[in-house]
Amino acid sequence: MIVTPAAGVAGYRITKTLGLVRGNTIRARHLGRDILAVFKNVVGGEIQEYTKMMAEAREQSIDRMLAEAKELGANAITDVRFSTSYMMGAASEILVFGNAVIVEPE
């Protein structure tokens, strides 16, 4: 499946728009990661535990969006965007959304 943040796909034409598709996940921080983050905060630098957690959350959200698009019969998703929302003290949501479409080579 073609997934792009662009409105179209080079070399293809959109023959049908199937509608909005989305995928999301809500992740909470882990106490063990928080302890490591406190130490990293003191010396500075990337908090790799959180980077990994957010990367996994993005991938899970993308997988869910792809599954929704496949159910509609799409072979591409255009205009893909990500959004992150703070849910509560230790949790946030990752949302990915786009337009499910059918494309054919030009």
N, C-alpha and C positions, 0 to 999 in steps of 0.2 A: 504494500500500500504506500502511495506517495503521500508524504506529510510535509507541508510547507507553510511558513508564515506569510508567503506572498498570496496575492489574490488569484493568481493563475499559475499554471505549470508550463514552463518553456517547452515548446514542441508538442503540446497537447491543447485540445480545446475542451471546455466544459460542456457536456451535452445535457446534463441534468443536475440540478441542485436538490439534494435530499433533505437539507435542514441542519440545524444546530446539533452538534454532538459534544459531549463533555465527559470528563473523568475527573474524579477528585479523591483525595485522601486527607485524613486529619491525623497528624502525628503529634505525640507527646514526647517531651524530653525524658531522658532516662537519668536516674540519680547518679549512676556511675559516670555517665557522660558529663553531667553537671560538675562533678568533683574534678574531673580532668580539665574541664573548661575553666574553672576557677584558677587552677594552676597556670594554664596557658594565658589567662588574662593578666597574670602578674608579670610574665616574661614577654608577652606579646606574640603575635603570629597567628597563623590560621588554626582554627579549632577544627581539626580534621574529622573528629567524631560527628560534629554537627553537619559538616560539609557532606559526609557520606550519608547521613540520615536524610538530608534534603534531596540528594541525588536519587536515593532509593524512592523517596516519596514522589519525585517528578516522574520517574520511570513507571511507577505503579499507576499514576494518574494518566499517563500516555497510554498504557496498556488498556485501561478502562475506556478511554476515549476511542481507541482503535476497535475494541470489541463492539461498542455501540454503533460505530460507522459500518462495520461488517454486517451487523444485524439489519441495517438499512439497505445493504447491497452496494455500498460505496466502494470505489477503488482508489479514492484520494480524499484528503482533507486539506482544505485551503484556509487561509486567514487564521492560522493557529496562534493562540495567545496563552500566556500563563498569568495566573494571579495568585498571590499569597495573602492570606488573611490571618490575623491574630484572633484566636478563638477564646483563649483564657490564659491564665498565668503561665502554663507550661505546654500549651498546644497551639498548633497553627494548621491551617488548611492550605493545600496546594490544589489549585484548580487549573485545568487545561481545557480549552474549548476551541472549536473551529467549525467550518462549514463542510459537511459531508457532501461529496460530489461524485459524479461519474465523469471520467475523462476518457478521451480517445485520441490517439496520435493524429496530428494534423496531416 
